[in-house]
């Protein structure tokens, strides 16, 4: 099978459920942002010095791939026929449990944190802001074509976890978070 099909040369793409849409369609923007997040998380895992954080990222990437499949398949009957998982509250619960576990390693926040510290921490911060963009794209799509509320909660909670993982990466390697000192 060739990697190129030439079908997208005119600015359209196929949805998994069938049908063609412009490449800047709200749905394509939403699952494209999730795909970008998957890639950025791969960089964060590669940059991380912590095996447990890399393993957690692999689990998250698997869930994000399922979320992308859900977003790329607007027809519920086609999703069911194809075995595409609906976003599940258990996805959100797993993120909350990970946040609680990792946050227990950290001192309470007293100031805003600027992205930085180790390369791994900076990569988790980068993933966090890409996650926020994916969340915004999904919110925009949700207003036009309602999505599972769980999908929105998942992305919101994931950005929180990525912030915590950035702090954990710094803490475990003995590098202080970069605190915002405020203006003058």
VOVO-403019 format. One record per atom (N, C-alpha, C): residue number from 1; x, y, z; atom name. Coordinates in steps of 0.001 Angstrom, whole numbers, plus 500000, padded with zeros to 6 digits. Atoms other than C-alpha are relative to their C-alpha. Layout:
N
ATOM    nr        u        v        w   atom
ATOM   NUM        X        Y        Z     CA
...
***
This chain:
184
ATOM    nr        u        v        w   atom
ATOM     1   500849   498822   500000      N
ATOM     1   500000   500000   500000     CA
ATOM     1   500899   501247   500000      C
ATOM     2   499236   498760   500074      N
ATOM     2   501358   503416   499076     CA
ATOM     2   499551   500951   501102      C
ATOM     3   500307   499029   498948      N
ATOM     3   501548   506157   501676     CA
ATOM     3   499195   501171   499441      C
ATOM     4   500758   498894   500573      N
ATOM     4   500115   508710   499272     CA
ATOM     4   498872   499461   499124      C
ATOM     5   501161   500392   500791      N
ATOM     5   496693   508490   497630     CA
ATOM     5   499616   501059   498968      C
ATOM     6   500334   498833   500830      N
ATOM     6   496442   511926   495975     CA
ATOM     6   498566   500473   500198      C
ATOM     7   501406   499612   499800      N
ATOM     7   492846   512108   497245     CA
ATOM     7   499875   501325   500741      C
ATOM     8   500072   498760   499238      N
ATOM     8   493674   515055   499497     CA
ATOM     8   500598   501200   499302      C
ATOM     9   499314   498919   500715      N
ATOM     9   495372   517161   496848     CA
ATOM     9   499125   501220   499756      C
ATOM    10   500899   498865   500239      N
ATOM    10   492296   519350   496414     CA
ATOM    10   499511   500642   501296      C
ATOM    11   500363   499383   498731      N
ATOM    11   492037   520208   500102     CA
ATOM    11   498858   499335   500730      C
ATOM    12   501035   500762   499300      N
ATOM    12   489540   517562   501155     CA
ATOM    12   500605   498717   500548      C
ATOM    13   499554   501261   499410      N
ATOM    13   489889   514441   503279     CA
ATOM    13   498783   499126   500289      C
ATOM    14   501069   500943   499682      N
ATOM    14   487848   511336   504037     CA
ATOM    14   499844   499887   501504      C
ATOM    15   500278   500350   498616      N
ATOM    15   486167   510841   507385     CA
ATOM    15   499945   498479   500079      C
ATOM    16   500022   501442   499844      N
ATOM    16   486363   507344   508791     CA
ATOM    16   498612   499443   499727      C
ATOM    17   501372   500469   500173      N
ATOM    17   482585   507065   508687     CA
ATOM    17   499512   500148   498569      C
ATOM    18   500414   499762   501378      N
ATOM    18   482544   507932   505024     CA
ATOM    18   499723   501476   499797      C
ATOM    19   500218   498606   500340      N
ATOM    19   482073   511194   503262     CA
ATOM    19   501311   500773   499991      C
ATOM    20   498815   499158   500120      N
ATOM    20   484564   513904   502410     CA
ATOM    20   499661   501379   500553      C
ATOM    21   500153   498669   499432      N
ATOM    21   485059   517211   504154     CA
ATOM    21   501257   500805   499689      C
ATOM    22   498792   499190   500170      N
ATOM    22   487418   520152   503723     CA
ATOM    22   500991   499708   501130      C
ATOM    23   498975   500290   498997      N
ATOM    23   490722   519712   505552     CA
ATOM    23   499982   500975   501165      C
ATOM    24   500131   499066   498877      N
ATOM    24   489871   522744   507690     CA
ATOM    24   498618   499917   500656      C
ATOM    25   501282   500254   499346      N
ATOM    25   486480   521334   508741     CA
ATOM    25   500216   499950   501518      C
ATOM    26   499874   500000   498537      N
ATOM    26   485821   521713   512482     CA
ATOM    26   500386   498635   500553      C
ATOM    27   499714   501352   499521      N
ATOM    27   485936   517953   512941     CA
ATOM    27   501460   499632   499716      C
ATOM    28   498613   500298   500351      N
ATOM    28   489265   517625   511127     CA
ATOM    28   500945   500814   500890      C
ATOM    29   499202   499172   499084      N
ATOM    29   490639   520521   513201     CA
ATOM    29   500074   499350   501385      C
ATOM    30   500027   500611   498662      N
ATOM    30   489564   518713   516392     CA
ATOM    30   500865   498745   500050      C
ATOM    31   499193   501223   499896      N
ATOM    31   491029   515301   515611     CA
ATOM    31   501432   500236   499551      C
ATOM    32   498626   499632   500350      N
ATOM    32   494058   516928   513997     CA
ATOM    32   500764   500547   501196      C
ATOM    33   499361   499471   498788      N
ATOM    33   494781   518788   517238     CA
ATOM    33   500304   498871   500982      C
ATOM    34   499739   501166   499144      N
ATOM    34   494477   515508   519152     CA
ATOM    34   501182   499219   499444      C
ATOM    35   498865   500680   500623      N
ATOM    35   496883   513932   516663     CA
ATOM    35   501305   500749   500286      C
ATOM    36   498813   499205   499656      N
ATOM    36   499327   516799   517208     CA
ATOM    36   500406   499756   501450      C
ATOM    37   499714   500274   498597      N
ATOM    37   499046   516222   520954     CA
ATOM    37   500669   498643   500168      C
ATOM    38   499367   501321   499959      N
ATOM    38   499869   512534   520432     CA
ATOM    38   501486   500090   499654      C
ATOM    39   498602   499869   500434      N
ATOM    39   503069   513517   518614     CA
ATOM    39   500831   500755   501032      C
ATOM    40   499274   499212   499007      N
ATOM    40   504080   516138   521180     CA
ATOM    40   500219   499184   501269      C
ATOM    41   499815   500887   498847      N
ATOM    41   503529   513597   523942     CA
ATOM    41   501116   498980   499740      C
ATOM    42   498887   500879   500339      N
ATOM    42   505917   511280   522105     CA
ATOM    42   501336   500678   500263      C
ATOM    43   498779   499238   499713      N
ATOM    43   508560   514004   522336     CA
ATOM    43   500189   500126   501509      C
ATOM    44   499892   499865   498542      N
ATOM    44   507785   514563   526024     CA
ATOM    44   500485   498698   500625      C
ATOM    45   499556   501296   499465      N
ATOM    45   508193   510843   526715     CA
ATOM    45   501470   499767   499675      C
ATOM    46   498600   500183   500388      N
ATOM    46   511466   510774   524800     CA
ATOM    46   500929   500885   500829      C
ATOM    47   499203   499060   499213      N
ATOM    47   512707   513774   526786     CA
ATOM    47   499979   499697   501499      C
ATOM    48   500135   500283   498576      N
ATOM    48   511572   512415   530159     CA
ATOM    48   501106   499057   500476      C
ATOM    49   499009   500884   499375      N
ATOM    49   514117   510829   532470     CA
ATOM    49   499335   498969   500910      C
ATOM    50   500731   500812   499029      N
ATOM    50   511403   509014   534421     CA
ATOM    50   499238   498855   499324      C
ATOM    51   500673   501134   500647      N
ATOM    51   510353   505490   533343     CA
ATOM    51   498493   499942   500286      C
ATOM    52   501434   500075   499698      N
ATOM    52   506986   505683   535148     CA
ATOM    52   499225   501075   499251      C
ATOM    53   500681   498948   500767      N
ATOM    53   506134   508970   533412     CA
ATOM    53   499917   499606   498530      C
ATOM    54   500032   500460   501393      N
ATOM    54   507070   507491   530033     CA
ATOM    54   498908   498934   499816      C
ATOM    55   501039   501034   500077      N
ATOM    55   504805   504503   530744     CA
ATOM    55   498606   500630   500062      C
ATOM    56   501277   499302   499906      N
ATOM    56   501965   506824   531760     CA
ATOM    56   499668   500694   498688      C
ATOM    57   500223   499340   501293      N
ATOM    57   502401   508799   528533     CA
ATOM    57   499551   498982   498955      C
ATOM    58   500403   501029   500965      N
ATOM    58   502137   505577   526518     CA
ATOM    58   498528   499631   500174      C
ATOM    59   501416   500286   499742      N
ATOM    59   498798   504816   528200     CA
ATOM    59   499121   501143   499500      C
ATOM    60   500766   498824   500433      N
ATOM    60   497576   508354   527525     CA
ATOM    60   499935   500056   498478      C
ATOM    61   500002   499985   501461      N
ATOM    61   498629   508128   523884     CA
ATOM    61   499002   498992   499439      C
ATOM    62   500964   501004   500445      N
ATOM    62   496570   504961   523496     CA
ATOM    62   498570   500529   500132      C
ATOM    63   501331   499425   499804      N
ATOM    63   493524   506702   524949     CA
ATOM    63   499751   501137   499013      C
ATOM    64   500162   498910   500963      N
ATOM    64   494113   509753   522760     CA
ATOM    64   499764   499475   498584      C
ATOM    65   500247   500592   501317      N
ATOM    65   494262   507531   519692     CA
ATOM    65   498534   499585   499894      C
ATOM    66   501417   500369   499972      N
ATOM    66   490841   506162   520692     CA
ATOM    66   499123   501245   499900      C
ATOM    67   500757   498750   500074      N
ATOM    67   489603   509731   521207     CA
ATOM    67   500027   500550   498575      C
ATOM    68   499904   499536   501386      N
ATOM    68   490881   510706   517755     CA
ATOM    68   499103   499195   499074      C
ATOM    69   500880   500851   500806      N
ATOM    69   489045   507741   516224     CA
ATOM    69   498542   500380   500213      C
ATOM    70   501358   499550   499683      N
ATOM    70   485864   508824   518011     CA
ATOM    70   499692   501305   499263      C
ATOM    71   500224   498706   500644      N
ATOM    71   486265   512370   516696     CA
ATOM    71   499928   499889   498479      C
ATOM    72   499965   500167   501460      N
ATOM    72   486966   511172   513143     CA
ATOM    72   498809   499216   499463      C
ATOM    73   501136   500830   500412      N
ATOM    73   483793   509074   513105     CA
ATOM    73   498718   500563   500613      C
ATOM    74   501165   499346   499397      N
ATOM    74   480725   511268   513657     CA
ATOM    74   498757   499118   500106      C
ATOM    75   501177   500857   500013      N
ATOM    75   478212   508495   512950     CA
ATOM    75   500098   498941   501100      C
ATOM    76   499969   500924   498856      N
ATOM    76   477438   506593   516178     CA
ATOM    76   499834   498551   499563      C
ATOM    77   500196   501370   500474      N
ATOM    77   476231   503521   514272     CA
ATOM    77   501291   499465   499382      C
ATOM    78   498731   500422   500619      N
ATOM    78   479483   503408   512291     CA
ATOM    78   501061   499756   501076      C
ATOM    79   499060   500215   498892      N
ATOM    79   481487   503790   515515     CA
ATOM    79   499748   498649   500651      C
ATOM    80   500351   501263   499348      N
ATOM    80   479620   500881   517078     CA
ATOM    80   500390   498825   499108      C
ATOM    81   499683   501076   500942      N
ATOM    81   480029   498715   513965     CA
ATOM    81   501515   499792   499885      C
ATOM    82   498546   500072   500149      N
ATOM    82   483749   499518   513788     CA
ATOM    82   500733   499747   501320      C
ATOM    83   499384   500251   498693      N
ATOM    83   484352   498938   517510     CA
ATOM    83   500760   501194   500544      C
ATOM    84   499345   498784   499515      N
ATOM    84   485363   502539   518163     CA
ATOM    84   499379   500379   501338      C
ATOM    85   500463   499745   498636      N
ATOM    85   485118   503257   521867     CA
ATOM    85   499436   501408   500141      C
ATOM    86   500508   498694   499586      N
ATOM    86   482976   506060   523170     CA
ATOM    86   500882   500464   501158      C
ATOM    87   499244   499522   498834      N
ATOM    87   484846   508297   525605     CA
ATOM    87   499313   499528   501289      C
ATOM    88   500538   500597   498773      N
ATOM    88   484423   506756   529052     CA
ATOM    88   500451   500791   501217      C
ATOM    89   499663   499315   498758      N
ATOM    89   484331   508322   532496     CA
ATOM    89   501237   499377   500648      C
ATOM    90   498812   500657   499434      N
ATOM    90   486974   505762   533478     CA
ATOM    90   501284   500647   499476      C
ATOM    91   498836   499277   500530      N
ATOM    91   489392   507704   531220     CA
ATOM    91   500322   501194   500896      C
ATOM    92   499837   498817   499149      N
ATOM    92   488834   510829   533324     CA
ATOM    92   500436   499571   501397      C
ATOM    93   499659   500493   498671      N
ATOM    93   488982   508861   536572     CA
ATOM    93   501473   499599   500079      C
ATOM    94   498593   500409   500017      N
ATOM    94   492378   507413   535581     CA
ATOM    94   500916   501220   500041      C
ATOM    95   499194   498777   499964      N
ATOM    95   493733   510905   534932     CA
ATOM    95   499973   500627   501390      C
ATOM    96   500101   499412   498666      N
ATOM    96   492434   512171   538272     CA
ATOM    96   500818   499208   501012      C
ATOM    97   499199   500824   499095      N
ATOM    97   494041   509231   540078     CA
ATOM    97   501491   500270   499776      C
ATOM    98   498592   499713   500299      N
ATOM    98   497344   509940   538312     CA
ATOM    98   500391   501379   500525      C
ATOM    99   499726   498654   499477      N
ATOM    99   497118   513637   539206     CA
ATOM    99   500203   499935   501504      C
ATOM   100   499910   500093   498536      N
ATOM   100   496488   512815   542869     CA
ATOM   100   501290   499304   500433      C
ATOM   101   498801   500751   499631      N
ATOM   101   499335   510286   542989     CA
ATOM   101   501260   500823   499765      C
ATOM   102   498784   499244   500329      N
ATOM   102   501910   512499   541290     CA
ATOM   102   500079   501305   500785      C
ATOM   103   500003   498729   499271      N
ATOM   103   500836   515690   543040     CA
ATOM   103   500433   499804   501456      C
ATOM   104   499590   500267   498619      N
ATOM   104   501496   514014   546401     CA
ATOM   104   501516   500113   500171      C
ATOM   105   498540   499852   499955      N
ATOM   105   505208   514228   545527     CA
ATOM   105   500433   501467   500067      C
ATOM   106   499641   498596   500203      N
ATOM   106   505085   518002   545145     CA
ATOM   106   499593   500889   501164      C
ATOM   107   500387   498970   499041      N
ATOM   107   505042   520977   547451     CA
ATOM   107   498830   500787   499396      C
ATOM   108   501115   499194   500521      N
ATOM   108   501877   523080   547178     CA
ATOM   108   500519   501218   499231      C
ATOM   109   499636   498816   500789      N
ATOM   109   502007   525855   544599     CA
ATOM   109   499788   501270   500805      C
ATOM   110   500130   498690   499362      N
ATOM   110   502613   529343   545938     CA
ATOM   110   500039   501121   498972      C
ATOM   111   499892   499039   501093      N
ATOM   111   503273   531121   542639     CA
ATOM   111   499674   499305   498689      C
ATOM   112   500149   500555   501330      N
ATOM   112   502566   530675   538983     CA
ATOM   112   501341   499427   499551      C
ATOM   113   498802   500664   500506      N
ATOM   113   505040   528388   537226     CA
ATOM   113   500145   500330   498514      C
ATOM   114   499701   499777   501409      N
ATOM   114   506687   529337   533942     CA
ATOM   114   500523   498701   499397      C
ATOM   115   499467   501210   500635      N
ATOM   115   507445   526567   531445     CA
ATOM   115   501524   500021   500001      C
ATOM   116   498547   500081   500001      N
ATOM   116   511013   525417   531858     CA
ATOM   116   500510   499001   500994      C
ATOM   117   499331   500962   499129      N
ATOM   117   513457   523611   534064     CA
ATOM   117   500766   499046   499118      C
ATOM   118   499329   500997   500833      N
ATOM   118   514639   520374   532515     CA
ATOM   118   499336   499939   498625      C
ATOM   119   500580   500181   501334      N
ATOM   119   514085   519493   528883     CA
ATOM   119   498698   499189   500097      C
ATOM   120   501205   500802   499830      N
ATOM   120   511575   516847   529996     CA
ATOM   120   498835   500821   500528      C
ATOM   121   501063   499150   499440      N
ATOM   121   509615   519348   532086     CA
ATOM   121   499492   500973   498945      C
ATOM   122   500410   499066   501048      N
ATOM   122   509615   521872   529244     CA
ATOM   122   499139   499299   498950      C
ATOM   123   500793   500758   500975      N
ATOM   123   508301   519164   526907     CA
ATOM   123   498604   499692   500535      C
ATOM   124   501335   500213   499419      N
ATOM   124   505458   518343   529308     CA
ATOM   124   499194   501299   499995      C
ATOM   125   500703   498717   500097      N
ATOM   125   504599   522056   529467     CA
ATOM   125   499538   500252   498566      C
ATOM   126   500385   499843   501400      N
ATOM   126   504603   522146   525659     CA
ATOM   126   498782   499124   499694      C
ATOM   127   501136   500896   500209      N
ATOM   127   502277   519134   525599     CA
ATOM   127   498736   500560   500659      C
ATOM   128   501152   499417   499302      N
ATOM   128   500025   520914   528112     CA
ATOM   128   499324   501063   499143      C
ATOM   129   500638   498937   500783      N
ATOM   129   499481   523925   525848     CA
ATOM   129   499427   499461   498695      C
ATOM   130   500579   500648   501182      N
ATOM   130   498946   521707   522801     CA
ATOM   130   498695   499303   500393      C
ATOM   131   501230   500615   499492      N
ATOM   131   496374   519815   524895     CA
ATOM   131   498895   501042   500133      C
ATOM   132   501001   498934   499875      N
ATOM   132   494614   523092   525662     CA
ATOM   132   499453   500400   498631      C
ATOM   133   500482   499681   501342      N
ATOM   133   494464   523850   521932     CA
ATOM   133   499053   498906   499506      C
ATOM   134   500885   501095   500397      N
ATOM   134   492984   520395   521263     CA
ATOM   134   498654   500119   500707      C
ATOM   135   501245   499808   499258      N
ATOM   135   490439   521072   523977     CA
ATOM   135   499170   501120   499374      C
ATOM   136   500737   498891   500630      N
ATOM   136   489519   524417   522375     CA
ATOM   136   499378   499577   498674      C
ATOM   137   500539   500462   501294      N
ATOM   137   489090   522765   518961     CA
ATOM   137   498796   499083   500221      C
ATOM   138   501126   500888   499699      N
ATOM   138   486833   520123   520504     CA
ATOM   138   498803   500768   500535      C
ATOM   139   501103   499164   499512      N
ATOM   139   484782   522763   522320     CA
ATOM   139   499306   500686   498821      C
ATOM   140   500580   499359   501187      N
ATOM   140   484287   524594   519006     CA
ATOM   140   499160   498992   499221      C
ATOM   141   500757   501043   500693      N
ATOM   141   483216   521346   517318     CA
ATOM   141   498745   499647   500784      C
ATOM   142   501125   500372   499137      N
ATOM   142   480959   520515   520279     CA
ATOM   142   498832   500979   499857      C
ATOM   143   501079   499016   500174      N
ATOM   143   479028   523758   519808     CA
ATOM   143   499259   499780   498686      C
ATOM   144   500619   500212   501307      N
ATOM   144   478355   522872   516154     CA
ATOM   144   499391   498601   499869      C
ATOM   145   500423   501401   500097      N
ATOM   145   478013   519087   516478     CA
ATOM   145   500300   499353   501347      C
ATOM   146   499745   500452   498628      N
ATOM   146   477583   517890   520068     CA
ATOM   146   500825   498715   500086      C
ATOM   147   499128   501123   499704      N
ATOM   147   480269   515539   521342     CA
ATOM   147   499667   499462   501382      C
ATOM   148   500090   500519   498645      N
ATOM   148   480448   513383   524406     CA
ATOM   148   500623   501012   500956      C
ATOM   149   499461   499089   498983      N
ATOM   149   480886   515620   527445     CA
ATOM   149   501264   499416   500625      C
ATOM   150   498834   500656   499425      N
ATOM   150   483406   513057   528676     CA
ATOM   150   501254   500341   499195      C
ATOM   151   498846   499649   500839      N
ATOM   151   485691   513864   525722     CA
ATOM   151   500565   501355   500422      C
ATOM   152   499556   498671   499577      N
ATOM   152   485817   517494   526838     CA
ATOM   152   500632   499954   501390      C
ATOM   153   499433   500143   498654      N
ATOM   153   486406   516557   530487     CA
ATOM   153   501368   499346   499946      C
ATOM   154   498726   500707   500103      N
ATOM   154   489190   514194   529466     CA
ATOM   154   501128   500962   499611      C
ATOM   155   498949   499075   500444      N
ATOM   155   491143   516878   527613     CA
ATOM   155   500285   501063   501055      C
ATOM   156   499804   499009   498941      N
ATOM   156   490595   519392   530411     CA
ATOM   156   500873   499415   501124      C
ATOM   157   499249   500644   498929      N
ATOM   157   491903   516953   533015     CA
ATOM   157   501403   499628   499544      C
ATOM   158   498680   500373   500509      N
ATOM   158   494781   515833   530785     CA
ATOM   158   500953   501185   500065      C
ATOM   159   499099   498843   499919      N
ATOM   159   496160   519364   530620     CA
ATOM   159   500449   500226   501444      C
ATOM   160   499615   499896   498587      N
ATOM   160   496111   519431   534429     CA
ATOM   160   501102   498982   500331      C
ATOM   161   499003   501037   499740      N
ATOM   161   498029   516149   534554     CA
ATOM   161   501342   500373   499377      C
ATOM   162   498745   499653   500666      N
ATOM   162   500615   517400   532068     CA
ATOM   162   500749   501087   500759      C
ATOM   163   499375   498990   499152      N
ATOM   163   501265   520421   534284     CA
ATOM   163   500687   499334   501192      C
ATOM   164   499441   500719   498852      N
ATOM   164   501806   518107   537251     CA
ATOM   164   501221   499182   499575      C
ATOM   165   498862   500794   500464      N
ATOM   165   504099   515839   535207     CA
ATOM   165   501222   500869   499742      C
ATOM   166   498874   499080   500190      N
ATOM   166   506246   518839   534272     CA
ATOM   166   500659   500300   501345      C
ATOM   167   499462   499713   498674      N
ATOM   167   506632   519681   537953     CA
ATOM   167   500707   498781   500596      C
ATOM   168   499389   501227   499490      N
ATOM   168   507382   516051   538862     CA
ATOM   168   501349   499769   499321      C
ATOM   169   498741   500183   500738      N
ATOM   169   510040   515842   536148     CA
ATOM   169   501089   500894   500599      C
ATOM   170   499017   499095   499385      N
ATOM   170   511773   518894   537623     CA
ATOM   170   500376   499544   501402      C
ATOM   171   499739   500369   498595      N
ATOM   171   511427   517762   541233     CA
ATOM   171   500907   498789   500102      C
ATOM   172   499234   501241   499905      N
ATOM   172   512786   514281   540672     CA
ATOM   172   501440   500163   499509      C
ATOM   173   498634   499797   500502      N
ATOM   173   515826   515610   538845     CA
ATOM   173   500719   501110   500752      C
ATOM   174   499361   499003   499157      N
ATOM   174   516540   518245   541484     CA
ATOM   174   500073   501393   499400      C
ATOM   175   500036   498678   500636      N
ATOM   175   515710   521240   539296     CA
ATOM   175   498748   500729   500479      C
ATOM   176   501134   499224   499499      N
ATOM   176   513512   523963   540731     CA
ATOM   176   499093   500421   498853      C
ATOM   177   500928   499419   500967      N
ATOM   177   510369   524988   538889     CA
ATOM   177   500367   501471   499810      C
ATOM   178   499753   498593   500303      N
ATOM   178   510676   528377   537244     CA
ATOM   178   498754   500771   500436      C
ATOM   179   501151   499261   499469      N
ATOM   179   508395   530600   539320     CA
ATOM   179   499949   501394   499375      C
ATOM   180   500206   498653   500527      N
ATOM   180   506918   533760   537889     CA
ATOM   180   500125   500983   501142      C
ATOM   181   499759   499035   498936      N
ATOM   181   508152   536677   539954     CA
ATOM   181   499027   501177   499941      C
ATOM   182   500933   498888   500140      N
ATOM   182   505451   539015   538730     CA
ATOM   182   500662   501153   499270      C
ATOM   183   499485   498818   500698      N
ATOM   183   505887   542419   537173     CA
ATOM   183   500552   500971   501017      C
ATOM   184   499296   498970   499256      N
ATOM   184   508283   544998   538581     CA
ATOM   184   499578   500173   501370      C
***
